[in-house]
């Protein structure tokens, strides 16, 4: 509906005097909201900002594009708003998954390697869930149903893990490709938010500082190669922070497709044991507008749990872009 950020703020109980802005940067929206919040605080335009993202892909409507002028004789088609607005490349006129296959093919990532990465993502997510590591970052949601209300307090996707079925799945986009429903991110609903302010403001209010933003960056290249754009965004953000890739303790690199994170690990010579240590979008889902904020929330939780100092979050974005942000504890 109209002005989603405004709706979220008002329904959350914030005063109507609090101004709101909705960000549309596809998969990077949630992290870009944080980046804009940082800039507003640094410039003195704001003192405290709630930044985040949300997406309900299961509620995305079907659109009748020609209906406004009236239908005439003949067949008409309904557009899937989720695909049309979020998962379709308007430049190459193809699904995002086709470019996942392109990356796998050109960068020589086999189906077996992608499936192995996906299994690791699920196993890490399931372990984190079983150990209760996500509890600090999840707000239980009460959902009405035919048999009454139920409380959802953990992600549902990890429980669907079936390693035997994974190897038998057909390619999802190109019949000759290697990207499948298992080694790609899952359609999902979700929301995440963070409260940002200056250190002086936090100290004045007696609030604990979870982390400090050191730098952030946006990167862009050919739309067909959005899959490798996080490499450029991470490199740029690290340069601005005066850090090397190896100095970062933990990374969250969004698993839009397994090959996205795999490519970043290879090109930046990262230790896989430091990347997405509690799983990622392959096992936890990728609600487009939410994911940028979600991976930052998870990064902060993991850094606190592991007692690590430096972290970096990054996402690829349809259209050939990517965002990255570096934090310290």
N, C-alpha and C positions, 0 to 999 in steps of 0.2 A: 504493500500500500504506500500511501504518500509519506515521504520523509521518514524512512525506517529508524534512523538514529533518534529522531525526535520522539517517535512512538516508544522506543526502548527506554529513553530517559524518563518520560512522563510515567510510563507504567512501572518503572523501577522506583518511583516516588521522589525523583529529583524535582526541585521547585520549577515552576513554569518559567521563571526568570533565567534559567540556565540555557544559553544558546546551544544549538546542535548543528552538526554538519554530517551529511552522509557521503562516504567516500566510495567511488566505484573504480577500483583498479583490479578487477577480476580476482585472481587467486592471491594477489598481494594486498588486497584492501585492508585487512586487519592489521598488517604490519605497517602499511603506509599511514594508517590512522595514528599509530604510535609515533611514527616519524614526524608527522605534522604536529602532534601534541608536543613533542620535544622542541621543535622549532618555535612554536607559539610561546612556550615557557622561556626559552632562551632569549627571545626577542622582547619579553616583558608584556606580551599581548594576553597572557593567561597565567594564573597562579597554580591552579589545579585543573587537570583534565582527565576525564574518564575516556579511554580509547579502547576500541576493540572491533569485533566483527561478528556477523551472524548470517546464517543461511539455512533455509529449509528447502532442500532440494526435492523432498518428497511432496511438497505442496506447490511446486512450480506448475503453472497452468499450461494448457494447450491453447494456442492462439489461432483465431480465424482471421488471417491477415487481410482478406478481401471483403470482409463482412460489412464494414462501415458504409461502403457505397452500395451495398445490396448484392446478393448473389443472383446470378442469372443461370440459364440452363447449363448443365455440365457439372463435372465433379470438381470439388474444391478440397484442399488438404488443410489439416490442422498442424501448426508448428509447435514442436515441443520447446517451450520457453527455456527450459533448463539447458538443452543442447544449443538452441539458436543463440541465446545470450551469453552462455558460459563456456560451452565446450566445442564450439564450431569456429574454425579459422576463416574469416571472411576474405583473406588474401589468397590463400591456396584453395579455398572452398572445400575444406576437408575437416574431418573430426580431429581433435587434438591427438587422439590415439594413433592416427596415421603418422604423425610426426614423432611419436614415441617409437614406432616401428622404424622410421627413418634414422633416428638416433642409434637404435640398436644395430641396424644394418651397417651404417657408416662407421660407427665406433667399435664394431665387432663384439657386441655383447650377445652371447648365445641365449637361447631359450632356457637352457639349464642354469646358466649363471643368474638370469633374472628370477627364475623360480627359487633358486637357493637364497637370493636376497630376500624374496618375499617370505620364505619360510622363517628366516632369521627375524624379520620384522614382526611376524605373528608370535614367534616364540618369546621375543623380548617383551612385547605388549602383554602377553599372557602371564609372564613372570611378574611384570610390574603390577599387573592387576591383582594377581594372587597374593603378592606381598603387601598390597594396600598402598603402594607408592603414589597412586593417582588420587587418593582420597583428599589430600590437602588442596587439590586444584579443582575438584568437581563439586558443583552444587546439585544436590538431589532434586529431581523434577517429578512432580505428581502428574500422572497421565490418566485421564478418564477412559474407561473402557466398558464393554458390555457387562463384564462381571464386577464392575466397580472400579475404584481407583487403584492404581499401582504406582509404586515409587521406583523410578529409574535412577540408580546411583552409580552405575558403572557402564562403560561402553559395551554395546552388544556385539560388535563385529568380531572381537577376538575369539568368542565362543564358537563362531562359525568355521573356524580353521579346520580344514580337512586336507592334510598333506597328500593323501593317496589320490584324491580327486584333482588336486592341483596339476599334477603332471598329465592328466588326461584331457584337460580343457583345450578347446579349439582356440586358435587366434581370434581375438575380438574384433579386429578392424580389417587387416589385410590377410586374406587366406594364406598367403605365403609369409606372413609376419610372425613375430614372436611375443608380442604384447597380448596378454590374456586378461580376463576378469580378475585373476588371482594376483598377477604381478603388477597390476595398476591400482590406483587409489579407488576407494569405494564411494558410491553415491551416499550422501549422509546429510544429517541435520545437525546443527550445533551453533553454539555461541560462546564467546570468550571476551573478557575485558580486563583491563589493567588501570590502576590509578597512578597518574604521573604528577610529580611536582618537583620543585627545586629541593636540594638538600636542606637549604636554610628553612624552607617552609615545613619540611618533614620534622626537622629538629624543633622548630617552634611549637609544633603540634604534639611532639613526643611520639612520633610514629616511627616504627622500624623501617629502615631502608633495605629493601630486598635486593636491589641491584642499581647500578648506575649505567646509563647509556653513554658509551664512549664515542661511537660513531655510527653512521648509517649511510647507505648508498643505493642508488638506482642505476641499473644498467640496461642497455637496449641493443639489439642486433636484429638480423633477419628474422621475421616472424616464424619461419619454418624451423628455426633453431632456438626456440624458447627453452627447449630441454637443456641446453648448455649455458643459458644466460646466468644461472646462479654463480657459475665460476667467475664471471666478470664482476658481478655484484659483490661477492665475497672478497675478491681481490681488492676492489676499490674501497670497500669498508675497512678492510684490514690496513690498507695503506694510510687511510685517514686516521686510524687509531695508532699508527706506528708499530704495528704488530705483524709477525709472520704467521702463516697458516699453522705452523707447528706449535706456536705458543698458545693457541686456543685449546682449552681443556675439553670442552664439549661443544658439539655442533647439533643443530636441528636444521636439516635440509629437507624440505618437503618432498615426500614421495608421491608426487603426482603420477609418476610412473617409476618403476624400480630403476630404469636407466637414468633418470634425472639425477638421483642421488649417487648412483654408481659412477656416472661420468664425473661428477664433482669430486668424489673420493679419488678417482684415478688421476684427474688432471691437476689437482691440488696436492697430491701425495699425502692424503689424510690417513690417519689410523682409523680403520673401520670401527674399532672398539670405542671410539670417541664420538661416533655419529649416530644420532637417533637411538640412544641407548635404551629407551623404553618403547621402541617401535615407532612407526610413522603412519603416514596416510594409507599405505597398503593395508595395514592391519587395524587402523583406528578411523579411517575414513577421511574424506577431504571435502567438507562443506565449504564451498568456494570462498564466500565472503568472510568466513570465520577463521580459516586456517592460519592466516598470518598472525593473528593474536593467539590462537591456540598453541602454535609451536613455540611462541615466546613464553607463554605461561608454563608449558611443559619444560622448556629449557631452564627456566628459573627454579622450578621444583627439583629438577634433576641436579642442578648445580648445588642447591642447598643440601639435598640428600647425600650427594657424593663429596660435599665440602670442596668444590672446585671454585676457582676464582674468575676465569675468563670463559665467555661463551659467545657463540655466533648463531643467529637464526637467519635463514634465507629461503626464498620461494621463487620458482619460475612463474611466469605470467604469460597467458596467451597473448600473442602479438609480438613475441620476441623479447620481452622484458623480464627483469628480475629485481628483487629487493633484498637487502641484507642489513642486519643491525648487529652491532657488537656491544656486549654488556660486561660489567665486572661486578664482583661481590666484595 
